[in-house]
Amino acid sequence: MLGEVANWPEAIALSIVMISMCVTMLGFFWYLQRIDKD
């Protein structure tokens, strides 16, 4: 599926989206935990 060079930008964009979503979720959970402590 990722054998073609033309698919590289798409794969990179997809991985960036996935990583940013994971970071957002982690940050959200960390934010909720901080609110819980207060």
C-alpha positions in Angstrom: 0.0 0.0 0.0 2.8 2.4 0.9 5.1 1.1 -1.9 4.4 4.0 -4.3 6.4 7.2 -3.7 3.2 9.2 -4.5 1.6 7.8 -1.3 4.4 9.2 1.0 2.8 12.6 1.6 -0.5 11.0 2.4 1.2 8.5 4.9 3.1 11.3 6.6 0.0 13.4 6.9 -1.9 10.5 8.3 0.8 9.7 10.9 0.9 13.4 11.9 -2.8 13.4 12.4 -2.7 10.2 14.5 0.2 11.5 16.7 -1.5 14.8 17.2 -4.8 13.1 18.2 -2.9 10.9 20.7 -1.1 14.0 22.2 -4.4 15.8 22.4 -6.1 12.9 24.2 -3.1 12.6 26.6 -3.2 16.3 27.3 -6.9 16.2 27.9 -6.7 13.3 30.4 -3.8 15.1 32.2 -6.0 18.3 32.3 -8.9 16.3 33.8 -6.6 14.7 36.4 -5.3 18.2 37.4 -8.9 19.5 37.8 -9.7 16.4 39.9 -6.9 17.1 42.4 -8.1 20.7 43.0 
